[in-house]
Amino acid sequence: MNAFIFMLPAAIGLALAGLAALSWAMKSGQFDDPKGAAARILDETDHPS
């Protein structure tokens, strides 16, 4: 029972940290164009010099 006292707040804290990270990623535009990066890699107009 003593371990439960420490594990429950730790689990809640990790869940809140994950939610905060997801919220930050959504606000910073990490998921705006998921198909664009896949299409850009196939674009042959960008030639390295």
KEDRENSE-243386 format. One record per residue (C-alpha): chain; residue number from 1; x, y, z; residue in one letter. Coordinates in nm, 4 decimals, decimal comma, always signed. Layout:
<recs>
<rec ch="A" i="NUM" c1="X" c2="Y" c3="Z" aa="a"/>
...
</recs>
This chain:
<recs>
<rec ch="A" i="1" c1="+0,0000" c2="+0,0000" c3="+0,0000" aa="m"/>
<rec ch="A" i="2" c1="+0,2929" c2="+0,2340" c3="+0,0616" aa="n"/>
<rec ch="A" i="3" c1="+0,4098" c2="+0,1956" c3="-0,2971" aa="a"/>
<rec ch="A" i="4" c1="+0,0652" c2="+0,2997" c3="-0,4197" aa="f"/>
<rec ch="A" i="5" c1="+0,1052" c2="+0,6348" c3="-0,2418" aa="i"/>
<rec ch="A" i="6" c1="+0,4101" c2="+0,7088" c3="-0,4569" aa="f"/>
<rec ch="A" i="7" c1="+0,3002" c2="+0,5441" c3="-0,7789" aa="m"/>
<rec ch="A" i="8" c1="-0,0331" c2="+0,7217" c3="-0,8185" aa="l"/>
<rec ch="A" i="9" c1="+0,1083" c2="+1,0782" c3="-0,8133" aa="p"/>
<rec ch="A" i="10" c1="+0,3945" c2="+0,9666" c3="-1,0371" aa="a"/>
<rec ch="A" i="11" c1="+0,1495" c2="+0,8223" c3="-1,2910" aa="a"/>
<rec ch="A" i="12" c1="-0,0654" c2="+1,1348" c3="-1,2811" aa="i"/>
<rec ch="A" i="13" c1="+0,2442" c2="+1,3525" c3="-1,3206" aa="g"/>
<rec ch="A" i="14" c1="+0,3655" c2="+1,1535" c3="-1,6211" aa="l"/>
<rec ch="A" i="15" c1="+0,0217" c2="+1,1699" c3="-1,7800" aa="a"/>
<rec ch="A" i="16" c1="+0,0107" c2="+1,5473" c3="-1,7327" aa="l"/>
<rec ch="A" i="17" c1="+0,3625" c2="+1,5818" c3="-1,8752" aa="a"/>
<rec ch="A" i="18" c1="+0,2580" c2="+1,3826" c3="-2,1814" aa="g"/>
<rec ch="A" i="19" c1="-0,0519" c2="+1,5933" c3="-2,2238" aa="l"/>
<rec ch="A" i="20" c1="+0,1556" c2="+1,9103" c3="-2,1944" aa="a"/>
<rec ch="A" i="21" c1="+0,4027" c2="+1,7811" c3="-2,4548" aa="a"/>
<rec ch="A" i="22" c1="+0,1189" c2="+1,6952" c3="-2,6927" aa="l"/>
<rec ch="A" i="23" c1="-0,0380" c2="+2,0366" c3="-2,6390" aa="s"/>
<rec ch="A" i="24" c1="+0,2959" c2="+2,2084" c3="-2,7086" aa="w"/>
<rec ch="A" i="25" c1="+0,3471" c2="+2,0045" c3="-3,0252" aa="a"/>
<rec ch="A" i="26" c1="-0,0007" c2="+2,0902" c3="-3,1517" aa="m"/>
<rec ch="A" i="27" c1="+0,0471" c2="+2,4632" c3="-3,0835" aa="k"/>
<rec ch="A" i="28" c1="+0,3923" c2="+2,4778" c3="-3,2425" aa="s"/>
<rec ch="A" i="29" c1="+0,2678" c2="+2,3276" c3="-3,5692" aa="g"/>
<rec ch="A" i="30" c1="+0,4334" c2="+1,9872" c3="-3,5535" aa="q"/>
<rec ch="A" i="31" c1="+0,1316" c2="+1,8165" c3="-3,7114" aa="f"/>
<rec ch="A" i="32" c1="+0,0321" c2="+2,0776" c3="-3,9715" aa="d"/>
<rec ch="A" i="33" c1="+0,1411" c2="+1,8990" c3="-4,2900" aa="d"/>
<rec ch="A" i="34" c1="+0,2190" c2="+1,5310" c3="-4,2318" aa="p"/>
<rec ch="A" i="35" c1="+0,1918" c2="+1,4363" c3="-4,6021" aa="k"/>
<rec ch="A" i="36" c1="+0,3956" c2="+1,7311" c3="-4,7257" aa="g"/>
<rec ch="A" i="37" c1="+0,7269" c2="+1,6000" c3="-4,5919" aa="a"/>
<rec ch="A" i="38" c1="+0,6642" c2="+1,2628" c3="-4,7528" aa="a"/>
<rec ch="A" i="39" c1="+0,5979" c2="+1,4287" c3="-5,0879" aa="a"/>
<rec ch="A" i="40" c1="+0,8965" c2="+1,6658" c3="-5,0624" aa="r"/>
<rec ch="A" i="41" c1="+1,1415" c2="+1,3786" c3="-5,0370" aa="i"/>
<rec ch="A" i="42" c1="+1,0279" c2="+1,2592" c3="-5,3803" aa="l"/>
<rec ch="A" i="43" c1="+1,0602" c2="+1,6034" c3="-5,5413" aa="d"/>
<rec ch="A" i="44" c1="+1,3480" c2="+1,6012" c3="-5,7901" aa="e"/>
<rec ch="A" i="45" c1="+1,3711" c2="+1,9789" c3="-5,8442" aa="t"/>
<rec ch="A" i="46" c1="+1,6079" c2="+2,0285" c3="-5,5510" aa="d"/>
<rec ch="A" i="47" c1="+1,9506" c2="+1,9197" c3="-5,6758" aa="h"/>
<rec ch="A" i="48" c1="+2,2488" c2="+1,9437" c3="-5,4410" aa="p"/>
<rec ch="A" i="49" c1="+2,5415" c2="+2,1380" c3="-5,5829" aa="s"/>
</recs>
